[in-house]
Amino acid sequence: MPAEHLAALLSARWGEPVAISGLKRFHGGSARQTYRFDATGASGRHEALVLRRDPPASLIETDRFTEFAALQAFHGSAVPVPEPVACETAAFGSPGFLMREVPGGMAAGLLEPEPYGAHAAAIGAQLFTALGHIHRADPAAAGLASVAAADAARLRLDHWRRAFEADRFRPEPIVEAAFRWLARTPVPAAQRVCVVHGDFRSGNVLHDGAGRLLAVLDWEMVHAGDPLEDLAWACDPLWSHMSGRPGATLPLREAVAAWEAASGLAFDAGAFRWWQVFAQAMGATIWISAAREIVDGRSHDPVLAFAGTLPYRFHMVTLSRLLEERW
Amino acid sequence: MSLVLPQLLDCLAAAMAAEVAPALQLHGTAGAPDPHYAGGSAATTALLLMLAASEARHIAARDAAANAAALADLGPAAAGRDLRAAAWGERLLAAEATGDGLAARAVLACLAAEAASEWASLVAGVGLPPPVPIAE
């Protein structure tokens, strides 16, 4: 990402010459390319900014501007998010947007044991409270097309089953069985159709290392739907850092209680069991799609290669056991 | 091996960041990554190498064991991951069609055992435990 492009864009927006320094790309985040940089105007104005733009090959097919609209909707609310600055179609070389950098923010690594240390309970309370607040939001406020409560599960199932069928490249009896189980197992209508973050998990939030949740990131999969979709994904064992606790934070009961208090919704254990299987089938599909990018030669990103290997095998273990239990 | 894995990964990441990426940029390679990004790529690549090495060490024995375990049920279709997976998939579909829960669970148990074995062989070299379920 040439700094000159950013300098030209910001000079035009600020009405003064702007110099760019400290430009670096963050590793990971395969759905978008993420860069941070410092912008300094001739007047001395300084801003630390983050650019998120579409890559040529993406782990997840995304709507280009949905994430920006979600940040706009939640900025200044009880859900901490980075401040959105500008969204552009062509100025960054591909569609993308700028947001303010969250200073001092740290994200948990997938294989990092106990990433929050002694602050696990405090982070968990804030994490699941933030999720509950997201689920209070009206999808229309985030520019999202609503869905009927009775259709929320079926639409998501259709979406991910199509993605699986499009990207599968070898026999996958466990994933096939999961999609069949989901199709034949009734699931109650959503208690409330709300904003669903779509990828709410430990690695997609920033914390300060001292027990404070700073920001919820990575809104590229946001959509209107059933809040239990997010809750099941957030509580998936893959994101537990091998702790047996959702997000390596609170025990499940306490996480659910924090979410209930913030969302005003009642936890439906039966529906949650359906969404747990859905979460793992969705995860497996994402990992298969990542592997397909490598197999077809469209990408050599080691993050995609990793996604197609370790998380894939993790979910094959947990999903096969889940199906065996629930038959 | 005298260095522990994190040290090896850090070393590889630092070498990529400090030497390989700047060299690419000096050479004028179009789209060369910045050192920070290249360091992250190097660390992930190093982890993939460790996983691949572990997989390479265990795959023959793992596949032979899975083949042997499935031979009585699947016969010649037990040979090789894809053939075996397709055959288990057909068995599962047939069990579902007749509502035979016992048969379906038996197939799922076989698939789960092979998945657990695939996980174990992948992560043996990096010391990860088996997947831990969320405690209810």
Boltz contact constraints between the chains, C-beta under 6 A:
constraints:
  - contact:
      token1: [A, 24]
      token2: [B, 34]
      max_distance: 6.0
  - contact:
      token1: [A, 24]
      token2: [B, 36]
      max_distance: 6.0
  - contact:
      token1: [A, 25]
      token2: [B, 34]
      max_distance: 6.0
  - contact:
      token1: [A, 25]
      token2: [B, 37]
      max_distance: 6.0
  - contact:
      token1: [A, 27]
      token2: [B, 37]
      max_distance: 6.0
  - contact:
      token1: [A, 27]
      token2: [B, 40]
      max_distance: 6.0
  - contact:
      token1: [A, 170]
      token2: [B, 82]
      max_distance: 6.0
  - contact:
      token1: [A, 171]
      token2: [B, 82]
      max_distance: 6.0
  - contact:
      token1: [A, 171]
      token2: [B, 85]
      max_distance: 6.0
  - contact:
      token1: [A, 171]
      token2: [B, 86]
      max_distance: 6.0
  - contact:
      token1: [A, 171]
      token2: [B, 89]
      max_distance: 6.0
  - contact:
      token1: [A, 173]
      token2: [B, 85]
      max_distance: 6.0
  - contact:
      token1: [A, 173]
      token2: [B, 88]
      max_distance: 6.0
  - contact:
      token1: [A, 173]
      token2: [B, 89]
      max_distance: 6.0
  - contact:
      token1: [A, 173]
      token2: [B, 92]
      max_distance: 6.0
  - contact:
      token1: [A, 174]
      token2: [B, 111]
      max_distance: 6.0
  - contact:
      token1: [A, 176]
      token2: [B, 89]
      max_distance: 6.0
  - contact:
      token1: [A, 177]
      token2: [B, 92]
      max_distance: 6.0
  - contact:
      token1: [A, 235]
      token2: [B, 134]
      max_distance: 6.0
  - contact:
      token1: [A, 237]
      token2: [B, 131]
      max_distance: 6.0
  - contact:
      token1: [A, 237]
      token2: [B, 133]
      max_distance: 6.0
  - contact:
      token1: [A, 237]
      token2: [B, 134]
      max_distance: 6.0
  - contact:
      token1: [A, 242]
      token2: [B, 129]
      max_distance: 6.0
  - contact:
      token1: [A, 242]
      token2: [B, 132]
      max_distance: 6.0
  - contact:
      token1: [A, 244]
      token2: [B, 132]
      max_distance: 6.0
  - contact:
      token1: [A, 244]
      token2: [B, 135]
      max_distance: 6.0
  - contact:
      token1: [A, 252]
      token2: [B, 134]
      max_distance: 6.0
  - contact:
      token1: [A, 252]
      token2: [B, 136]
      max_distance: 6.0
  - contact:
      token1: [A, 302]
      token2: [B, 41]
      max_distance: 6.0
  - contact:
      token1: [A, 302]
      token2: [B, 44]
      max_distance: 6.0
  - contact:
      token1: [A, 302]
      token2: [B, 45]
      max_distance: 6.0
  - contact:
      token1: [A, 302]
      token2: [B, 48]
      max_distance: 6.0
  - contact:
      token1: [A, 303]
      token2: [B, 44]
      max_distance: 6.0
  - contact:
      token1: [A, 305]
      token2: [B, 48]
      max_distance: 6.0
  - contact:
      token1: [A, 306]
      token2: [B, 44]
      max_distance: 6.0
  - contact:
      token1: [A, 306]
      token2: [B, 48]
      max_distance: 6.0
  - contact:
      token1: [A, 313]
      token2: [B, 118]
      max_distance: 6.0
  - contact:
      token1: [A, 313]
      token2: [B, 119]
      max_distance: 6.0
  - contact:
      token1: [A, 313]
      token2: [B, 122]
      max_distance: 6.0
  - contact:
      token1: [A, 314]
      token2: [B, 131]
      max_distance: 6.0
  - contact:
      token1: [A, 316]
      token2: [B, 115]
      max_distance: 6.0
  - contact:
      token1: [A, 317]
      token2: [B, 115]
      max_distance: 6.0
  - contact:
      token1: [A, 317]
      token2: [B, 116]
      max_distance: 6.0
  - contact:
      token1: [A, 317]
      token2: [B, 119]
      max_distance: 6.0
  - contact:
      token1: [A, 317]
      token2: [B, 131]
      max_distance: 6.0
  - contact:
      token1: [A, 318]
      token2: [B, 131]
      max_distance: 6.0
  - contact:
      token1: [A, 320]
      token2: [B, 108]
      max_distance: 6.0
  - contact:
      token1: [A, 320]
      token2: [B, 111]
      max_distance: 6.0
  - contact:
      token1: [A, 320]
      token2: [B, 112]
      max_distance: 6.0
  - contact:
      token1: [A, 320]
      token2: [B, 115]
      max_distance: 6.0
  - contact:
      token1: [A, 321]
      token2: [B, 112]
      max_distance: 6.0
  - contact:
      token1: [A, 323]
      token2: [B, 108]
      max_distance: 6.0
  - contact:
      token1: [A, 324]
      token2: [B, 105]
      max_distance: 6.0
  - contact:
      token1: [A, 324]
      token2: [B, 108]
      max_distance: 6.0
  - contact:
      token1: [A, 324]
      token2: [B, 109]
      max_distance: 6.0
  - contact:
      token1: [A, 324]
      token2: [B, 112]
      max_distance: 6.0
  - contact:
      token1: [A, 327]
      token2: [B, 101]
      max_distance: 6.0
  - contact:
      token1: [A, 327]
      token2: [B, 104]
      max_distance: 6.0
  - contact:
      token1: [A, 327]
      token2: [B, 105]
      max_distance: 6.0
